């Protein structure tokens, strides 16, 4: 990162830090997040069994299959064009990413999702 990097914002709830970085033609905002607690919790939930987050609702049963930190929501969008909160095509693409070896650590189950 270039000289002049300054703290722009810090959110203690999500452990997200945003940095202001001046550039020759303006500025950049760089965001980073400490996701270690979320990843450790995901590992514990994977170890507890596939039905750890099984719930019933008025629409039937569902499972929470992942806890995706905000920084990975942005990464999915920036790197893969996948909007975690998008339509069904994006939901399916999100599930495929979560099943990949690159992002399996975001899952709260050891089951294959797709």
MMTF fields as JSON, N, C-alpha, C and O atoms, coordinates in Angstrom:
{
  "mmtfVersion": "1.0.0",
  "mmtfProducer": "UNKNOWN",
  "numBonds": 455,
  "numAtoms": 456,
  "numGroups": 114,
  "numChains": 1,
  "numModels": 1,
  "chainsPerModel": [1],
  "groupsPerChain": [114],
  "chainIdList": ["A"],
  "bondAtomList": [4, 2, 8, 6, 12, 10, 16, 14, 20, 18, 24, 22, 28, 26, 32, 30, 36, 34, 40, 38, 44, 42, 48, 46, 52, 50, 56, 54, 60, 58, 64, 62, 68, 66, 72, 70, 76, 74, 80, 78, 84, 82, 88, 86, 92, 90, 96, 94, 100, 98, 104, 102, 108, 106, 112, 110, 116, 114, 120, 118, 124, 122, 128, 126, 132, 130, 136, 134, 140, 138, 144, 142, 148, 146, 152, 150, 156, 154, 160, 158, 164, 162, 168, 166, 172, 170, 176, 174, 180, 178, 184, 182, 188, 186, 192, 190, 196, 194, 200, 198, 204, 202, 208, 206, 212, 210, 216, 214, 220, 218, 224, 222, 228, 226, 232, 230, 236, 234, 240, 238, 244, 242, 248, 246, 252, 250, 256, 254, 260, 258, 264, 262, 268, 266, 272, 270, 276, 274, 280, 278, 284, 282, 288, 286, 292, 290, 296, 294, 300, 298, 304, 302, 308, 306, 312, 310, 316, 314, 320, 318, 324, 322, 328, 326, 332, 330, 336, 334, 340, 338, 344, 342, 348, 346, 352, 350, 356, 354, 360, 358, 364, 362, 368, 366, 372, 370, 376, 374, 380, 378, 384, 382, 388, 386, 392, 390, 396, 394, 400, 398, 404, 402, 408, 406, 412, 410, 416, 414, 420, 418, 424, 422, 428, 426, 432, 430, 436, 434, 440, 438, 444, 442, 448, 446, 452, 450],
  "bondOrderList": [1, 1, 1, 1, 1, 1, 1, 1, 1, 1, 1, 1, 1, 1, 1, 1, 1, 1, 1, 1, 1, 1, 1, 1, 1, 1, 1, 1, 1, 1, 1, 1, 1, 1, 1, 1, 1, 1, 1, 1, 1, 1, 1, 1, 1, 1, 1, 1, 1, 1, 1, 1, 1, 1, 1, 1, 1, 1, 1, 1, 1, 1, 1, 1, 1, 1, 1, 1, 1, 1, 1, 1, 1, 1, 1, 1, 1, 1, 1, 1, 1, 1, 1, 1, 1, 1, 1, 1, 1, 1, 1, 1, 1, 1, 1, 1, 1, 1, 1, 1, 1, 1, 1, 1, 1, 1, 1, 1, 1, 1, 1, 1, 1],
  "groupList": [{"groupName": "UNK", "atomNameList": ["N", "CA", "C", "O"], "elementList": ["N", "C", "C", "O"], "formalChargeList": [0, 0, 0, 0], "bondAtomList": [1, 0, 2, 1, 3, 2], "bondOrderList": [1, 1, 2], "singleLetterCode": "X", "chemCompType": "L-PEPTIDE LINKING"}],
  "groupTypeList": [0, 0, 0, 0, 0, 0, 0, 0, 0, 0, 0, 0, 0, 0, 0, 0, 0, 0, 0, 0, 0, 0, 0, 0, 0, 0, 0, 0, 0, 0, 0, 0, 0, 0, 0, 0, 0, 0, 0, 0, 0, 0, 0, 0, 0, 0, 0, 0, 0, 0, 0, 0, 0, 0, 0, 0, 0, 0, 0, 0, 0, 0, 0, 0, 0, 0, 0, 0, 0, 0, 0, 0, 0, 0, 0, 0, 0, 0, 0, 0, 0, 0, 0, 0, 0, 0, 0, 0, 0, 0, 0, 0, 0, 0, 0, 0, 0, 0, 0, 0, 0, 0, 0, 0, 0, 0, 0, 0, 0, 0, 0, 0, 0, 0],
  "groupIdList": [1, 2, 3, 4, 5, 6, 7, 8, 9, 10, 11, 12, 13, 14, 15, 16, 17, 18, 19, 20, 21, 22, 23, 24, 25, 26, 27, 28, 29, 30, 31, 32, 33, 34, 35, 36, 37, 38, 39, 40, 41, 42, 43, 44, 45, 46, 47, 48, 49, 50, 51, 52, 53, 54, 55, 56, 57, 58, 59, 60, 61, 62, 63, 64, 65, 66, 67, 68, 69, 70, 71, 72, 73, 74, 75, 76, 77, 78, 79, 80, 81, 82, 83, 84, 85, 86, 87, 88, 89, 90, 91, 92, 93, 94, 95, 96, 97, 98, 99, 100, 101, 102, 103, 104, 105, 106, 107, 108, 109, 110, 111, 112, 113, 114],
  "secStructList": [7, 7, 6, 6, 7, 3, 3, 3, 3, 3, 3, 6, 6, 6, 6, 3, 3, 3, 3, 3, 3, 3, 3, 6, 6, 3, 3, 3, 3, 3, 3, 3, 3, 7, 7, 2, 2, 2, 2, 2, 2, 2, 2, 2, 2, 2, 2, 2, 7, 6, 6, 6, 6, 3, 3, 3, 3, 6, 6, 3, 3, 3, 3, 7, 7, 5, 7, 7, 7, 2, 2, 2, 2, 2, 2, 2, 2, 2, 2, 2, 7, 7, 7, 6, 6, 1, 7, 2, 2, 2, 2, 2, 2, 2, 2, 2, 2, 2, 2, 1, 6, 6, 6, 4, 4, 4, 5, 1, 1, 1, 1, 7, 7, 7],
  "xCoordList": [0.841, 0.0, 0.894, 2.016, 0.375, 1.183, 1.272, 0.544, 2.18, 2.316, 1.027, 0.296, 0.751, -0.426, -1.66, -2.745, -1.516, -2.647, -3.143, -2.366, -4.457, -5.044, -6.29, -7.009, -6.512, -7.715, -8.931, -9.02, -9.86, -11.084, -12.235, -13.03, -12.324, -13.411, -13.036, -12.284, -13.563, -13.432, -14.759, -15.316, -15.279, -16.515, -16.164, -15.825, -16.24, -15.857, -16.798, -16.385, -18.041, -18.99, -18.602, -18.696, -18.166, -17.792, -16.279, -15.795, -15.537, -14.068, -13.569, -12.617, -14.243, -13.919, -13.223, -13.71, -12.076, -11.305, -11.292, -11.051, -11.549, -11.472, -10.385, -10.345, -9.504, -8.376, -8.586, -9.088, -8.204, -8.195, -6.776, -5.824, -6.633, -5.313, -5.335, -6.017, -4.591, -4.55, -3.81, -2.832, -4.286, -3.642, -3.388, -3.838, -2.672, -2.376, -3.637, -3.677, -4.668, -5.889, -7.099, -8.236, -6.875, -7.966, -7.64, -6.718, -8.392, -8.161, -8.753, -9.537, -8.359, -8.932, -9.36, -8.767, -10.388, -10.752, -10.443, -10.888, -9.68, -9.28, -9.924, -9.792, -10.624, -11.334, -10.729, -10.42, -10.562, -10.096, -10.927, -11.459, -11.033, -11.842, -11.144, -10.628, -11.134, -10.629, -11.752, -12.739, -11.596, -12.651, -12.319, -13.027, -11.273, -10.812, -11.885, -12.025, -12.641, -13.69, -14.795, -15.297, -15.17, -16.22, -15.756, -16.513, -14.517, -13.985, -13.895, -14.249, -13.43, -13.356, -14.753, -14.929, -15.736, -17.106, -17.641, -18.333, -17.325, -17.746, -17.151, -17.846, -15.869, -15.223, -15.917, -16.15, -16.246, -16.919, -18.292, -18.698, -18.998, -20.324, -20.209, -21.051, -19.178, -18.954, -18.72, -19.236, -17.943, -17.627, -18.836, -18.906, -19.786, -20.968, -21.951, -22.855, -21.79, -22.679, -23.461, -23.627, -23.94, -24.596, -25.909, -26.34, -26.552, -27.842, -27.721, -28.711, -26.531, -26.309, -27.297, -27.809, -27.563, -28.436, -29.766, -30.37, -30.222, -31.508, -32.624, -32.678, -33.504, -34.603, -35.882, -35.848, -36.984, -38.276, -38.874, -38.728, -39.544, -40.261, -41.619, -41.928, -42.427, -43.743, -43.639, -44.594, -42.476, -42.279, -41.615, -41.38, -41.312, -40.674, -39.358, -39.081, -38.55, -37.26, -36.194, -36.271, -35.214, -34.074, -32.836, -32.941, -31.687, -30.419, -29.61, -29.609, -28.929, -27.926, -26.678, -26.137, -26.223, -25.107, -23.788, -22.738, -23.825, -22.592, -22.782, -23.895, -21.67, -21.608, -20.54, -19.348, -20.978, -20.083, -19.787, -20.683, -18.542, -18.179, -18.371, -18.276, -18.637, -18.885, -17.774, -18.047, -16.537, -15.419, -15.48, -15.043, -16.02, -16.166, -17.398, -17.42, -18.41, -19.539, -19.01, -19.378, -18.139, -17.52, -16.599, -16.595, -15.825, -14.905, -15.671, -15.271, -16.76, -17.577, -18.066, -18.065, -18.484, -18.981, -17.852, -17.979, -16.754, -15.626, -14.915, -14.64, -14.618, -13.799, -14.601, -14.086, -15.864, -16.641, -17.939, -18.621, -18.28, -19.53, -20.764, -21.846, -20.605, -21.703, -22.203, -21.45, -23.483, -24.132, -24.79, -25.804, -24.226, -24.725, -26.21, -26.945, -26.646, -28.026, -28.867, -29.948, -28.383, -29.056, -30.162, -30.638, -30.56, -31.636, -31.17, -30.046, -32.028, -31.75, -30.475, -29.755, -30.177, -28.934, -27.713, -26.735, -27.765, -26.652, -26.581, -25.491, -27.729, -27.746, -27.094, -26.277, -27.449, -26.845, -25.342, -24.578, -24.911, -23.477, -22.771, -21.639, -23.434, -22.872, -22.66, -21.611, -23.642, -23.538, -22.394, -21.677, -22.215, -21.095, -19.756, -18.821, -19.664, -18.428, -18.163, -17.028, -19.202, -19.035, -18.599, -17.883, -19.018, -18.612, -17.188, -16.601, -16.635, -15.279, -14.256, -14.52, -13.1, -12.047, -11.565, -11.032, -11.747, -11.297, -12.109, -11.575, -13.383, -14.265, -14.987, -15.902, -14.598, -15.248, -15.233, -16.139, -14.231, -14.107, -15.214, -15.359, -15.992, -17.102, -18.37, -19.338, -18.358, -19.536, -19.658, -18.66, -20.909, -21.182, -21.602, -22.046, -21.46, -21.783, -20.676, -19.97, -20.528, -19.548, -20.21, -19.533, -21.509, -22.232, -21.956, -21.648, -22.074, -22.028, -23.382, -24.422, -23.372, -24.616, -25.339, -26.558, -24.597, -25.23, -25.265, -25.757],
  "yCoordList": [-1.17, 0.0, 1.244, 1.223, 2.31, 3.517, 4.318, 4.07, 5.279, 6.195, 6.981, 7.189, 7.412, 8.213, 7.406, 7.971, 6.105, 5.261, 5.715, 5.858, 5.938, 6.391, 5.562, 5.115, 5.377, 4.684, 5.517, 6.695, 4.903, 5.577, 5.183, 6.031, 3.875, 3.399, 2.047, 1.278, 1.773, 0.462, 0.105, 0.897, -1.097, -1.596, -2.739, -3.829, -2.512, -3.567, -4.771, -5.873, -4.587, -5.703, -6.711, -7.919, -6.225, -7.121, -7.253, -8.001, -6.528, -6.498, -6.125, -6.709, -5.136, -4.679, -3.321, -2.391, -3.227, -1.993, -1.482, -2.243, -0.208, 0.422, 1.482, 2.318, 1.424, 2.354, 3.32, 2.936, 4.569, 5.602, 5.673, 5.84, 5.547, 5.575, 6.612, 6.417, 7.717, 8.706, 8.156, 7.421, 8.518, 8.121, 9.382, 10.469, 9.231, 10.376, 10.997, 12.202, 10.183, 10.71, 10.667, 10.642, 10.658, 10.661, 9.848, 10.183, 8.78, 7.946, 6.561, 6.345, 5.634, 4.293, 4.013, 4.523, 3.202, 2.678, 1.189, 0.47, 0.73, -0.666, -1.23, -0.653, -2.36, -2.957, -4.309, -5.103, -4.563, -5.855, -6.235, -5.37, -7.535, -8.019, -9.18, -10.085, -9.146, -10.273, -11.302, -11.095, -12.405, -13.419, -14.658, -15.661, -14.611, -15.798, -16.385, -17.606, -15.55, -16.066, -16.768, -17.808, -16.206, -16.804, -18.148, -19.119, -18.204, -19.45, -20.534, -21.686, -20.18, -21.154, -21.654, -22.842, -20.765, -21.171, -22.106, -23.078, -21.818, -22.692, -24.084, -25.083, -24.157, -25.46, -26.246, -27.448, -25.555, -26.221, -26.742, -27.833, -25.962, -26.384, -27.559, -28.458, -27.561, -28.703, -29.969, -31.037, -29.842, -30.995, -31.484, -32.659, -30.596, -30.963, -31.808, -32.41, -31.862, -32.665, -31.818, -30.613, -32.462, -31.768, -31.113, -30.162, -31.596, -31.042, -29.968, -29.637, -29.424, -28.446, -27.287, -26.843, -26.802, -25.646, -25.991, -25.143, -27.206, -27.598, -26.856, -26.855, -26.231, -25.463, -25.743, -26.169, -25.497, -25.603, -24.203, -23.384, -23.964, -22.707, -23.023, -24.185, -22.007, -22.234, -22.756, -23.333, -22.557, -23.047, -24.418, -24.948, -24.995, -26.301, -26.254, -25.307, -27.291, -27.358, -26.677, -26.658, -26.129, -25.562, -25.71, -25.951, -25.568, -25.656, -24.41, -23.905, -23.924, -22.887, -23.647, -24.421, -23.438, -24.213, -23.456, -24.041, -22.147, -21.364, -20.087, -19.585, -19.577, -18.23, -17.51, -17.787, -16.589, -15.92, -14.517, -13.674, -14.252, -12.9, -11.885, -12.225, -10.654, -9.588, -9.461, -9.21, -9.628, -9.46, -10.513, -10.252, -11.698, -12.735, -12.491, -12.898, -11.837, -11.414, -10.495, -10.631, -9.555, -8.648, -9.404, -9.133, -10.341, -11.118, -11.946, -12.011, -12.572, -13.341, -12.444, -12.845, -11.228, -10.303, -9.796, -9.802, -9.359, -8.795, -9.837, -9.592, -10.986, -11.991, -12.952, -13.471, -13.188, -14.223, -13.703, -14.437, -12.437, -11.887, -12.495, -12.477, -13.034, -13.718, -12.849, -12.511, -12.495, -11.726, -12.709, -13.321, -12.859, -13.804, -13.57, -14.51, -12.322, -11.953, -11.807, -11.218, -12.335, -12.175, -13.184, -13.848, -13.283, -14.198, -15.651, -15.92, -16.576, -18.003, -18.436, -19.3, -17.854, -18.191, -17.834, -18.58, -16.7, -16.289, -17.163, -17.471, -17.555, -18.455, -19.779, -20.308, -20.316, -21.57, -21.416, -22.316, -20.291, -20.038, -19.911, -20.368, -19.295, -19.194, -20.58, -20.852, -21.452, -22.814, -23.572, -24.318, -23.387, -24.046, -23.523, -24.299, -22.214, -21.665, -22.243, -22.601, -22.337, -22.878, -24.341, -24.781, -25.087, -26.486, -26.649, -27.725, -25.582, -25.672, -25.723, -25.277, -26.269, -26.366, -24.983, -24.844, -23.971, -22.617, -21.984, -21.179, -22.331, -21.654, -22.598, -22.177, -23.852, -24.843, -24.424, -24.786, -23.679, -23.256, -22.291, -22.019, -21.774, -20.889, -21.668, -21.093, -22.973, -23.797, -24.18, -24.295, -24.378, -24.844, -26.314, -26.842, -26.962, -28.373, -29.044, -28.384, -30.337, -31.055, -31.673, -32.303, -31.506, -32.031, -31.196, -30.007, -31.85, -31.129, -30.444, -31.061, -29.192, -28.416, -28.613, -28.782, -28.593, -28.661, -30.093, -30.371],
  "zCoordList": [0.0, 0.0, 0.0, 0.506, -0.572, -0.742, 0.551, 1.511, 0.547, 1.679, 1.839, 0.87, 3.045, 3.297, 3.664, 3.804, 3.82, 4.205, 5.576, 6.52, 5.662, 6.927, 7.237, 6.343, 8.519, 8.946, 8.564, 8.911, 7.852, 7.446, 8.367, 8.772, 8.701, 9.545, 10.145, 9.547, 11.317, 11.926, 12.564, 13.324, 12.259, 12.847, 13.785, 13.325, 15.098, 16.042, 16.02, 16.381, 15.608, 15.561, 14.488, 14.709, 13.323, 12.228, 12.084, 11.235, 12.914, 12.871, 11.471, 10.953, 10.879, 9.533, 9.606, 10.249, 8.936, 8.879, 7.441, 6.503, 7.282, 5.97, 6.024, 6.927, 5.033, 4.939, 3.785, 2.728, 3.987, 2.942, 2.4, 3.162, 1.078, 0.45, -0.672, -1.677, -0.508, -1.59, -2.808, -2.675, -3.981, -5.227, -6.056, -5.694, -7.158, -8.021, -8.605, -8.854, -8.825, -9.43, -8.499, -8.969, -7.209, -6.236, -5.003, -4.261, -4.779, -3.603, -3.835, -4.76, -2.973, -2.93, -1.499, -0.549, -1.358, -0.054, -0.081, -0.977, 0.902, 1.004, 2.26, 3.339, 2.125, 3.251, 3.589, 2.7, 4.881, 5.364, 6.582, 7.278, 6.831, 7.941, 8.626, 7.97, 9.956, 10.737, 10.823, 11.529, 10.104, 10.031, 10.854, 10.762, 11.647, 12.369, 13.284, 13.352, 13.987, 14.874, 14.086, 14.511, 12.947, 12.118, 11.568, 11.572, 11.098, 10.531, 11.605, 11.351, 12.788, 13.88, 14.267, 14.537, 14.293, 14.595, 13.503, 13.805, 12.247, 11.146, 11.31, 11.12, 11.663, 11.87, 12.976, 12.843, 14.071, 15.196, 14.777, 15.179, 13.974, 13.512, 12.544, 12.56, 11.703, 10.805, 11.623, 11.291, 12.688, 13.533, 14.318, 14.678, 14.586, 15.378, 14.582, 15.16, 13.283, 12.446, 11.471, 11.663, 10.42, 9.319, 9.716, 9.063, 10.768, 11.151, 12.231, 12.883, 12.425, 13.481, 13.406, 14.433, 12.217, 12.065, 11.41, 10.752, 11.58, 11.0, 11.737, 12.966, 10.974, 11.549, 10.768, 9.614, 11.413, 10.745, 10.666, 11.573, 9.56, 9.396, 8.809, 8.542, 8.607, 8.031, 6.598, 6.078, 5.954, 4.589, 4.545, 3.459, 5.68, 5.715, 6.47, 7.205, 6.28, 6.949, 6.098, 4.869, 6.77, 6.071, 6.946, 8.148, 6.345, 7.045, 6.752, 5.629, 7.76, 7.513, 7.107, 7.897, 5.902, 5.375, 5.396, 5.13, 5.711, 5.717, 6.522, 6.677, 7.028, 7.584, 6.773, 6.91, 5.932, 4.986, 5.499, 5.535, 5.898, 6.345, 5.212, 4.033, 5.59, 4.619, 3.59, 2.417, 4.006, 3.083, 1.968, 0.848, 2.271, 1.246, 0.37, -0.792, 0.912, 0.077, -1.023, -2.19, -0.636, -1.617, -2.569, -3.77, -2.048, -2.891, -3.923, -5.085, -3.51, -4.453, -5.583, -6.747, -5.236, -6.248, -7.144, -8.368, -6.538, -7.303, -8.157, -9.332, -7.583, -8.27, -9.145, -10.135, -8.776, -9.465, -10.089, -10.804, -9.819, -10.347, -9.707, -10.294, -8.502, -7.815, -6.665, -5.751, -6.727, -5.673, -4.717, -5.053, -3.542, -2.538, -2.266, -1.962, -2.375, -2.083, -3.355, -3.318, -4.464, -5.74, -5.983, -5.062, -7.238, -7.637, -7.546, -7.122, -7.94, -7.771, -8.493, -7.991, -9.665, -10.365, -9.521, -9.499, -8.829, -7.969, -6.714, -6.231, -6.192, -5.032, -5.413, -4.659, -6.578, -7.038, -7.237, -6.887, -7.794, -7.981, -6.636, -6.482, -5.667, -4.315, -3.724, -3.139, -3.87, -3.345, -4.009, -3.342, -5.316, -6.006, -5.476, -5.279, -5.246, -4.679, -3.292, -2.977, -2.462, -1.11, -1.126, -0.227, -2.127, -2.239, -2.779, -2.669, -3.363, -3.913, -2.781, -1.664, -3.087, -2.074, -1.623, -0.522, -2.458, -2.106, -0.986, -0.223, -0.871, 0.084, 1.033, 1.742, 1.061, 1.917, 3.393, 4.145, 3.805, 5.207, 5.639, 6.831, 4.696, 5.029, 5.384, 5.88, 5.129, 5.367, 6.836, 7.548, 7.281, 8.628, 8.624, 9.644, 7.484, 7.335, 6.53, 5.769, 6.696, 5.885, 4.662, 3.85, 4.518, 3.359, 2.115, 2.198, 0.954, -0.305, -0.47, -0.243, -0.857, -0.928, -2.247, -2.268, -3.354, -4.678, -5.15, -6.244]
}
